[in-house]
Amino acid sequence: MDYDVDVAIVGGGLAGISAAITAAKNGLSVIVLERGERSGSKNVSGGRMYVHSLKKLLGDRFKDAPLELPIKKETFEIYTGNKKINFSFENQDSENSYSILRSKFDAWFASEAENLGVPVSYSTLVSGIDREESGLTVRSDRGDIKTPLVIESDGAAAFASRYLGIKKEKKFKMQPVKNLHGNPDFMPEQFMVGVKEIVDKKPEYDYGEAKTILGLSDGIKGGGFSYTNKETTSIGLTLKLDSLEGNKEKAFEIIEDFRDKLGIEGKLLEYSAHMIPFYRFDTLPQRYAENLLVTGDAAGFLINDGFTIRGMDNAIESGRLAGEAAKKIKDSGDYSDTFIYEQMLEDSFILKDMQASSRISSLFGNERTFDAYPKMMANILERMFTVTENPRENIKNVMMDEVKKNNIGYYTLLQDMLKVI
């Protein structure tokens, strides 16, 4: 079988472009197939990047990246009724992460690949992938491409895996949530809906602040965020798909209500919504198969450990590893043996961090995290800060009393606490 390219990359987001840059630097011929009219037009993220993976990929070129503000302040806000818990951590020396605008950053990132000679085919819809002889034929509305290796970077729906039968349901369609229960290829508890707005509101400081917000999603399991950019503010929600069943509000109505409650005023500049993965380590989808390497959201590489929500650094690193693996696979001459990529993932921070955060991520699937625990924390603090003519209460007794009031068993509470630590 004659091949058109050494590697065809499906998806021109962070993982796909990272894979393209790495493969091209390794001397491989590459093409990127991106369904959007430009890189970044179909991507949705909170707007915060931990930059260690980008520095590793680009070296000194990292300094030219169109980042927004270094995040130097972390704020957590918990709401329950008219009560609010707020605490912050600030480090003026920190340049660990930056706020970013994906539409601006992704376009620049794609140009880095194009400068290396990588063709990025925009507005290209991949409609199928077929096995032929020892390779693959990627079918699209712009023609067919024959290749021995596909790197999948097409997002949480993972169409490439479905086309190749790795996930049984080859034709993927969004359906009402009630129709998805019991479908082994699309389990609602393994996905979230991310909705985001960019508002014309300038930051108060010359550095970035990241807020993690709990309790303003109207009973839907999920949380909110806000990040300050140079001239704007990004706000959004990540909502568990299974908890949206029966909710009549549309995504844009939920986030508008969220913005009103936060009191953030300003002209709406951008709105986006997207499906994102929500896997624990032990439920991650298959990451490699004959002639296929799976990266980024398609591989479920989103981490939420309660302190950080990370997807972009995982996407960039998994793309880089796929590009390195592609070189090794080509040199071996056996494109069916893609296990080398899995071994590289196992040695990387991605799977190690996914495993480390697996226990705490399970907390975000139960009602206690979004209802009982915020109420309990707020009530304990209210009682401790309230002074009356009655004798002061012992904090231990207050805590035990609130645990009982919220119908949380001591064993359940202990289990949840152990997941955090």
ChimeraX attribute file (.defattr): number of C-alpha atoms within 10 A of each C-alpha:
attribute: neighborCount
match mode: 1-to-1
recipient: residues
	/A:1	11
	/A:2	8
	/A:3	14
	/A:4	16
	/A:5	15
	/A:6	19
	/A:7	29
	/A:8	26
	/A:9	27
	/A:10	28
	/A:11	28
	/A:12	34
	/A:13	32
	/A:14	32
	/A:15	33
	/A:16	35
	/A:17	31
	/A:18	30
	/A:19	35
	/A:20	35
	/A:21	26
	/A:22	25
	/A:23	26
	/A:24	22
	/A:25	16
	/A:26	14
	/A:27	10
	/A:28	19
	/A:29	17
	/A:30	23
	/A:31	25
	/A:32	27
	/A:33	24
	/A:34	26
	/A:35	20
	/A:36	18
	/A:37	12
	/A:38	18
	/A:39	29
	/A:40	22
	/A:41	18
	/A:42	19
	/A:43	18
	/A:44	20
	/A:45	22
	/A:46	26
	/A:47	24
	/A:48	29
	/A:49	26
	/A:50	21
	/A:51	18
	/A:52	15
	/A:53	19
	/A:54	20
	/A:55	13
	/A:56	13
	/A:57	19
	/A:58	16
	/A:59	10
	/A:60	10
	/A:61	11
	/A:62	15
	/A:63	10
	/A:64	9
	/A:65	17
	/A:66	16
	/A:67	21
	/A:68	21
	/A:69	23
	/A:70	26
	/A:71	26
	/A:72	20
	/A:73	16
	/A:74	18
	/A:75	16
	/A:76	16
	/A:77	17
	/A:78	20
	/A:79	19
	/A:80	20
	/A:81	10
	/A:82	6
	/A:83	13
	/A:84	15
	/A:85	15
	/A:86	11
	/A:87	10
	/A:88	12
	/A:89	10
	/A:90	12
	/A:91	10
	/A:92	10
	/A:93	9
	/A:94	12
	/A:95	15
	/A:96	12
	/A:97	19
	/A:98	25
	/A:99	26
	/A:100	25
	/A:101	23
	/A:102	25
	/A:103	15
	/A:104	15
	/A:105	18
	/A:106	23
	/A:107	17
	/A:108	17
	/A:109	21
	/A:110	25
	/A:111	17
	/A:112	19
	/A:113	24
	/A:114	18
	/A:115	10
	/A:116	13
	/A:117	16
	/A:118	21
	/A:119	17
	/A:120	23
	/A:121	19
	/A:122	17
	/A:123	15
	/A:124	19
	/A:125	18
	/A:126	22
	/A:127	14
	/A:128	17
	/A:129	22
	/A:130	15
	/A:131	16
	/A:132	12
	/A:133	9
	/A:134	14
	/A:135	20
	/A:136	23
	/A:137	21
	/A:138	23
	/A:139	16
	/A:140	16
	/A:141	10
	/A:142	13
	/A:143	10
	/A:144	15
	/A:145	17
	/A:146	23
	/A:147	24
	/A:148	28
	/A:149	26
	/A:150	28
	/A:151	26
	/A:152	30
	/A:153	33
	/A:154	27
	/A:155	27
	/A:156	20
	/A:157	20
	/A:158	24
	/A:159	25
	/A:160	28
	/A:161	26
	/A:162	18
	/A:163	21
	/A:164	19
	/A:165	13
	/A:166	18
	/A:167	18
	/A:168	14
	/A:169	17
	/A:170	17
	/A:171	11
	/A:172	14
	/A:173	9
	/A:174	9
	/A:175	8
	/A:176	11
	/A:177	15
	/A:178	12
	/A:179	11
	/A:180	15
	/A:181	13
	/A:182	10
	/A:183	10
	/A:184	11
	/A:185	15
	/A:186	18
	/A:187	14
	/A:188	23
	/A:189	15
	/A:190	19
	/A:191	21
	/A:192	24
	/A:193	20
	/A:194	24
	/A:195	23
	/A:196	27
	/A:197	23
	/A:198	23
	/A:199	22
	/A:200	18
	/A:201	18
	/A:202	14
	/A:203	17
	/A:204	10
	/A:205	10
	/A:206	13
	/A:207	19
	/A:208	24
	/A:209	25
	/A:210	24
	/A:211	20
	/A:212	19
	/A:213	22
	/A:214	23
	/A:215	23
	/A:216	24
	/A:217	20
	/A:218	12
	/A:219	13
	/A:220	21
	/A:221	24
	/A:222	25
	/A:223	20
	/A:224	24
	/A:225	20
	/A:226	26
	/A:227	25
	/A:228	31
	/A:229	29
	/A:230	20
	/A:231	12
	/A:232	20
	/A:233	24
	/A:234	26
	/A:235	25
	/A:236	27
	/A:237	27
	/A:238	24
	/A:239	22
	/A:240	25
	/A:241	22
	/A:242	21
	/A:243	18
	/A:244	21
	/A:245	14
	/A:246	10
	/A:247	11
	/A:248	9
	/A:249	10
	/A:250	9
	/A:251	18
	/A:252	15
	/A:253	11
	/A:254	18
	/A:255	22
	/A:256	14
	/A:257	14
	/A:258	20
	/A:259	19
	/A:260	10
	/A:261	10
	/A:262	13
	/A:263	9
	/A:264	15
	/A:265	11
	/A:266	13
	/A:267	11
	/A:268	13
	/A:269	12
	/A:270	11
	/A:271	16
	/A:272	17
	/A:273	19
	/A:274	16
	/A:275	20
	/A:276	26
	/A:277	26
	/A:278	27
	/A:279	23
	/A:280	23
	/A:281	20
	/A:282	9
	/A:283	11
	/A:284	17
	/A:285	19
	/A:286	15
	/A:287	21
	/A:288	22
	/A:289	18
	/A:290	19
	/A:291	22
	/A:292	28
	/A:293	29
	/A:294	30
	/A:295	30
	/A:296	29
	/A:297	27
	/A:298	26
	/A:299	26
	/A:300	30
	/A:301	28
	/A:302	23
	/A:303	26
	/A:304	20
	/A:305	20
	/A:306	13
	/A:307	9
	/A:308	11
	/A:309	15
	/A:310	18
	/A:311	24
	/A:312	26
	/A:313	23
	/A:314	28
	/A:315	29
	/A:316	26
	/A:317	26
	/A:318	32
	/A:319	32
	/A:320	27
	/A:321	24
	/A:322	32
	/A:323	30
	/A:324	20
	/A:325	23
	/A:326	29
	/A:327	19
	/A:328	17
	/A:329	21
	/A:330	15
	/A:331	10
	/A:332	10
	/A:333	10
	/A:334	14
	/A:335	20
	/A:336	16
	/A:337	15
	/A:338	22
	/A:339	17
	/A:340	18
	/A:341	25
	/A:342	20
	/A:343	11
	/A:344	17
	/A:345	18
	/A:346	12
	/A:347	11
	/A:348	15
	/A:349	14
	/A:350	21
	/A:351	19
	/A:352	14
	/A:353	17
	/A:354	23
	/A:355	14
	/A:356	15
	/A:357	19
	/A:358	20
	/A:359	18
	/A:360	19
	/A:361	20
	/A:362	17
	/A:363	18
	/A:364	19
	/A:365	18
	/A:366	10
	/A:367	15
	/A:368	19
	/A:369	18
	/A:370	25
	/A:371	18
	/A:372	17
	/A:373	18
	/A:374	20
	/A:375	21
	/A:376	22
	/A:377	17
	/A:378	20
	/A:379	17
	/A:380	19
	/A:381	15
	/A:382	12
	/A:383	14
	/A:384	14
	/A:385	9
	/A:386	9
	/A:387	11
	/A:388	6
	/A:389	5
	/A:390	6
	/A:391	7
	/A:392	12
	/A:393	12
	/A:394	9
	/A:395	13
	/A:396	9
	/A:397	11
	/A:398	16
	/A:399	17
	/A:400	13
	/A:401	13
	/A:402	19
	/A:403	19
	/A:404	12
	/A:405	11
	/A:406	14
	/A:407	10
	/A:408	16
	/A:409	11
	/A:410	12
	/A:411	9
	/A:412	10
	/A:413	13
	/A:414	10
	/A:415	11
	/A:416	17
	/A:417	12
	/A:418	11
	/A:419	15
	/A:420	13
	/A:421	7
